[in-house]
């Protein structure tokens, strides 16, 4: 089969690999239909890397496909079922897993980063990492279930109440997903703060009631009960944007940035600051939300490319000319 393999920084190579088999009792062999390229993939390929990765793995952690073969102990899915793949795989045995904090698993691994993923024609995933999805969901949209599950987890932690106002800092893929989920959950107003005109237009399509540049927001933006930093380095701006008693979700991650924090303002305004990390237990809710028809995520998909053009898709994302690139191995 063909696979896009991470070899070293800036070096993702399309190569031929043996088709994997469901050799373990809990293995599920999936024929990949579509795989999204994520910002994390770009960080893995940076030099120096902005995110760790294992050289030699097939990349891609946002993918869907159809079950081809199952191991003898698999019970939740059968050959022919469509499934979305869980990116982050918990061990189900450590102390954090025992307490139900699966996204804090002490031995967590990730498909497409530390073990083979979905930028290939086939992938083998343990049964605990696959979730059935309806046949009617388009493959390129279903590939967004992985990042959507992360956002659903964040919104759940925030506890958005219908009628509340929300501010989303950054209208990249995650910011756009937060905007869409806030709209579906009954937010009264959603303000996105975004510099790019193209992404600003997408934010409107995803449900934003207004989109302001950072300068415009500083001049006339109002505060909100719920604020999301979807970039990873905007906590000071989020504190300023939150009204007294508000909640802030920090989603974006950037280990190289250490912004100064005005702790006085957090205390004085009685703010709740929440860290939200991936979403391994929120796949069923994300699938149900997408299946409900209340979300139209298709505007986010700016390109669908064949596997052979994976590196071109990465270059477009680096250049900022794309929002979400989906790779379809059979295209």
C-alpha positions as CSV (number, residue, x, y, z in Angstrom):
1,X,0.0,0.0,0.0
2,X,1.0,3.7,-0.3
3,X,1.7,5.6,2.9
4,X,3.0,9.0,3.9
5,X,5.9,8.3,6.3
6,X,7.6,10.7,8.7
7,X,11.4,10.3,8.4
8,X,12.9,13.5,9.9
9,X,12.1,17.2,10.2
10,X,10.8,18.5,6.8
11,X,10.8,15.0,5.5
12,X,7.5,13.3,4.8
13,X,7.9,10.7,2.1
14,X,5.3,8.8,0.1
15,X,6.4,5.2,0.0
16,X,5.2,1.6,-0.5
17,X,4.6,-0.4,2.6
18,X,3.2,-3.9,3.2
19,X,-0.5,-3.8,3.8
20,X,-1.1,-4.3,7.6
21,X,-3.1,-7.2,9.0
22,X,-5.4,-7.6,12.0
23,X,-3.0,-9.9,13.7
24,X,-3.9,-9.2,17.4
25,X,-7.1,-10.3,18.9
26,X,-8.3,-6.7,19.4
27,X,-7.1,-5.4,16.0
28,X,-9.3,-3.6,13.5
29,X,-8.1,-3.2,9.9
30,X,-9.5,-0.1,8.3
31,X,-9.5,1.0,4.7
32,X,-8.9,4.7,5.0
33,X,-11.5,7.0,3.3
34,X,-10.2,10.4,4.4
35,X,-7.6,11.9,6.7
36,X,-7.3,15.5,7.8
37,X,-3.9,17.4,8.1
38,X,-3.6,19.0,11.5
39,X,-1.5,21.8,12.8
40,X,0.2,19.2,15.0
41,X,1.4,17.5,11.9
42,X,3.2,20.7,10.9
43,X,4.8,21.0,14.3
44,X,6.1,17.4,14.2
45,X,7.7,18.2,10.9
46,X,9.3,21.4,12.1
47,X,13.1,21.8,12.7
48,X,13.5,21.8,15.6
49,X,10.2,19.9,16.1
50,X,7.4,21.8,17.8
51,X,5.9,18.5,18.8
52,X,7.5,15.0,19.3
53,X,6.9,12.3,16.8
54,X,8.4,8.8,16.0
55,X,10.5,8.6,12.9
56,X,9.3,5.8,10.6
57,X,5.6,6.1,11.4
58,X,2.8,6.7,8.9
59,X,1.4,10.1,9.8
60,X,-2.2,11.3,10.0
61,X,-4.5,11.2,13.1
62,X,-7.8,12.7,11.9
63,X,-9.2,9.9,9.8
64,X,-12.2,7.8,9.0
65,X,-12.6,4.6,7.0
66,X,-14.4,1.3,6.6
67,X,-13.6,-1.9,8.6
68,X,-12.1,-4.6,6.4
69,X,-11.0,-7.2,8.9
70,X,-11.3,-7.7,12.7
71,X,-9.5,-9.8,15.3
72,X,-11.1,-12.6,17.1
73,X,-11.9,-10.7,20.3
74,X,-13.5,-7.6,18.6
75,X,-17.2,-7.1,19.4
76,X,-18.1,-3.5,18.9
77,X,-17.6,-3.3,15.1
78,X,-17.8,-5.7,12.2
79,X,-16.4,-5.9,8.7
80,X,-18.2,-3.3,6.5
81,X,-18.8,-0.8,9.3
82,X,-17.7,2.8,8.9
83,X,-15.6,4.1,11.8
84,X,-13.8,7.2,12.9
85,X,-10.4,6.7,14.6
86,X,-9.6,8.0,18.0
87,X,-6.3,9.9,17.8
88,X,-5.1,9.6,21.4
89,X,-5.1,6.1,22.7
90,X,-5.3,5.5,26.5
91,X,-3.9,2.4,28.2
92,X,-7.1,1.7,30.3
93,X,-4.8,0.5,33.1
94,X,-2.9,3.4,34.7
95,X,-4.1,5.5,37.7
96,X,-5.5,8.3,35.6
97,X,-7.5,5.9,33.4
98,X,-8.8,4.1,36.5
99,X,-10.1,7.5,37.7
100,X,-11.8,8.2,34.3
101,X,-9.2,10.9,33.1
102,X,-8.5,9.1,29.9
103,X,-7.0,12.2,28.3
104,X,-4.4,12.3,31.1
105,X,-3.4,8.7,30.6
106,X,0.2,8.1,31.9
107,X,1.0,5.9,28.9
108,X,-1.0,7.6,26.2
109,X,0.0,7.1,22.6
110,X,-1.2,8.8,19.4
111,X,-2.1,7.3,16.0
112,X,-0.2,9.0,13.2
113,X,2.4,10.5,15.6
114,X,3.8,7.7,17.7
115,X,2.2,4.8,15.9
116,X,1.0,4.3,12.3
117,X,-1.9,6.5,11.3
118,X,-4.2,7.4,8.5
119,X,-2.2,9.0,5.7
120,X,-2.2,5.6,4.0
121,X,-4.6,3.2,2.2
122,X,-5.0,1.0,5.3
123,X,-4.4,1.2,9.0
124,X,-4.7,-1.2,12.0
125,X,-6.2,0.2,15.2
126,X,-7.0,-1.5,18.5
127,X,-10.8,-1.8,19.0
128,X,-10.8,0.7,21.8
129,X,-9.7,3.4,19.2
130,X,-12.5,3.0,16.7
131,X,-16.1,4.5,16.9
132,X,-18.9,3.6,14.5
133,X,-20.3,6.5,12.4
134,X,-23.3,6.7,10.1
135,X,-22.9,5.8,6.4
136,X,-24.4,9.0,5.2
137,X,-21.7,11.3,6.6
138,X,-19.4,12.5,3.8
139,X,-15.9,11.1,4.4
140,X,-14.2,14.5,4.2
141,X,-16.6,15.9,6.8
142,X,-16.4,12.8,9.0
143,X,-12.6,13.3,9.1
144,X,-13.3,16.4,11.3
145,X,-14.8,14.3,14.1
146,X,-11.5,14.1,15.8
147,X,-10.9,17.8,16.2
148,X,-14.6,18.2,16.8
149,X,-14.4,15.8,19.7
150,X,-11.7,18.0,21.3
151,X,-13.9,21.0,21.0
152,X,-17.0,19.2,22.4
153,X,-14.9,18.3,25.4
154,X,-13.8,22.0,25.8
155,X,-17.4,23.3,25.5
156,X,-18.5,20.7,28.1
157,X,-15.9,21.9,30.5
158,X,-17.0,25.5,29.9
159,X,-20.6,24.7,30.6
160,X,-22.0,27.2,28.0
161,X,-25.6,28.1,28.9
162,X,-28.0,29.1,26.0
163,X,-28.2,32.9,25.9
164,X,-24.7,33.5,27.0
165,X,-22.2,35.6,24.9
166,X,-19.0,34.0,23.7
167,X,-15.7,35.3,22.3
168,X,-13.3,33.1,20.3
169,X,-9.7,34.3,19.9
170,X,-8.5,32.9,16.6
171,X,-10.5,31.6,13.6
172,X,-8.3,28.7,12.6
173,X,-9.9,25.2,12.4
174,X,-10.3,24.9,16.2
175,X,-11.6,28.4,16.6
176,X,-14.1,27.8,13.8
177,X,-15.3,24.6,15.4
178,X,-15.8,26.3,18.8
179,X,-17.8,29.0,16.9
180,X,-20.0,26.3,15.3
181,X,-20.6,24.4,18.5
182,X,-21.4,27.6,20.4
183,X,-23.9,28.5,17.8
184,X,-25.5,25.0,17.9
185,X,-25.7,25.3,21.7
186,X,-27.6,28.5,21.7
187,X,-25.0,31.2,22.4
188,X,-26.7,34.7,22.1
189,X,-23.7,36.2,20.4
190,X,-20.3,34.9,19.2
191,X,-17.5,37.3,18.5
192,X,-14.5,36.0,16.6
193,X,-11.2,37.9,16.7
194,X,-9.2,37.1,13.6
195,X,-6.8,39.0,11.4
196,X,-7.2,37.0,8.1
197,X,-10.1,38.2,5.9
198,X,-10.5,34.7,4.5
199,X,-10.8,33.1,7.9
200,X,-13.1,36.0,9.0
201,X,-15.5,35.2,6.2
202,X,-15.5,31.5,7.2
203,X,-16.2,32.5,10.8
204,X,-19.4,34.2,9.7
205,X,-20.4,31.1,7.8
206,X,-19.8,28.9,10.9
207,X,-22.1,31.1,13.1
208,X,-20.2,34.1,14.3
209,X,-22.4,37.1,14.8
210,X,-19.4,39.5,14.4
211,X,-15.8,39.1,13.4
212,X,-13.3,41.8,14.4
213,X,-9.6,42.2,13.8
214,X,-7.5,42.4,17.0
215,X,-7.3,46.2,16.6
216,X,-11.0,46.5,16.1
217,X,-11.7,44.4,19.1
218,X,-9.4,46.5,21.3
219,X,-11.3,49.6,20.1
220,X,-14.9,48.5,20.5
221,X,-15.1,44.9,21.6
222,X,-17.3,44.0,24.6
223,X,-16.7,41.4,27.2
224,X,-18.4,38.0,27.3
225,X,-19.2,35.2,29.8
226,X,-17.3,32.6,27.8
227,X,-13.9,33.2,26.1
228,X,-11.7,30.7,24.2
229,X,-8.1,31.1,23.4
230,X,-7.8,28.9,20.3
231,X,-4.3,30.1,19.5
232,X,-2.3,29.1,22.6
233,X,-0.7,32.3,23.7
234,X,-3.5,34.8,24.3
235,X,-4.3,34.3,28.0
236,X,-3.8,38.1,28.7
237,X,-6.2,39.0,25.9
238,X,-8.7,36.3,27.2
239,X,-8.6,37.8,30.7
240,X,-9.3,41.2,29.3
241,X,-12.2,39.8,27.2
242,X,-13.9,38.0,30.0
243,X,-16.6,39.7,32.0
244,X,-16.7,39.4,35.8
245,X,-17.6,35.9,36.7
246,X,-16.7,34.6,33.2
247,X,-15.0,31.4,32.2
248,X,-11.9,31.1,30.0
249,X,-10.9,28.0,28.1
250,X,-7.3,27.6,27.0
251,X,-7.2,25.3,24.1
252,X,-4.3,26.2,21.8
253,X,-0.9,25.0,23.0
254,X,2.5,26.6,22.4
255,X,5.3,25.5,24.8
256,X,7.6,28.2,23.5
257,X,5.4,31.1,24.7
258,X,5.2,32.3,28.3
259,X,2.9,35.4,28.3
260,X,2.7,37.5,31.4
261,X,-0.4,36.9,33.4
262,X,-2.2,39.6,35.5
263,X,-3.3,37.4,38.3
264,X,-4.9,40.4,40.0
265,X,-7.5,40.6,37.2
266,X,-8.3,36.9,37.5
267,X,-8.9,37.3,41.2
268,X,-10.7,40.7,41.0
269,X,-13.1,39.5,38.3
270,X,-13.6,36.1,39.8
271,X,-12.7,34.3,36.6
272,X,-12.5,30.6,36.0
273,X,-9.6,29.6,33.8
274,X,-9.9,26.1,32.3
275,X,-7.3,24.1,30.5
276,X,-8.8,21.7,27.9
277,X,-6.8,18.9,26.4
278,X,-7.9,16.6,23.6
279,X,-11.1,14.7,23.9
280,X,-10.8,10.9,24.1
281,X,-14.1,10.4,25.9
282,X,-16.2,12.8,23.8
283,X,-16.3,11.0,20.5
284,X,-19.8,9.7,20.9
285,X,-21.1,13.2,21.6
286,X,-19.2,14.6,18.6
287,X,-20.5,11.9,16.3
288,X,-24.1,12.5,17.5
289,X,-23.8,16.2,17.1
290,X,-22.5,15.9,13.5
291,X,-25.2,13.3,12.7
292,X,-27.9,15.6,14.1
293,X,-27.5,18.0,11.1
294,X,-27.1,21.0,13.4
295,X,-23.5,21.6,12.3
296,X,-22.4,22.2,8.7
297,X,-18.6,21.8,8.8
298,X,-18.1,21.7,5.1
299,X,-17.1,25.4,4.7
300,X,-14.0,24.7,6.7
301,X,-12.7,22.2,4.1
302,X,-10.7,24.3,1.7
303,X,-9.0,21.5,-0.3
304,X,-9.4,17.7,-0.8
305,X,-6.2,16.2,-2.2
306,X,-5.0,12.7,-3.2
307,X,-2.4,11.0,-1.1
308,X,0.3,11.9,-3.6
309,X,-0.2,15.6,-2.9
310,X,0.1,15.4,0.9
311,X,3.3,17.5,0.9
312,X,1.6,20.1,-1.2
313,X,-1.2,20.3,1.3
314,X,1.3,20.7,4.1
315,X,3.0,23.6,2.1
316,X,-0.3,25.3,1.6
317,X,-1.1,25.1,5.3
318,X,2.3,26.5,6.2
319,X,1.7,29.4,3.7
320,X,-1.6,30.2,5.4
321,X,-3.6,29.7,2.1
322,X,-5.7,26.9,3.4
323,X,-7.8,26.3,6.5
324,X,-8.4,22.5,6.4
325,X,-6.9,20.1,4.0
326,X,-8.3,16.6,3.7
327,X,-6.4,13.8,2.0
328,X,-8.3,10.9,0.3
329,X,-6.0,7.9,-0.5
330,X,-8.4,6.6,-3.2
331,X,-8.9,10.0,-4.9
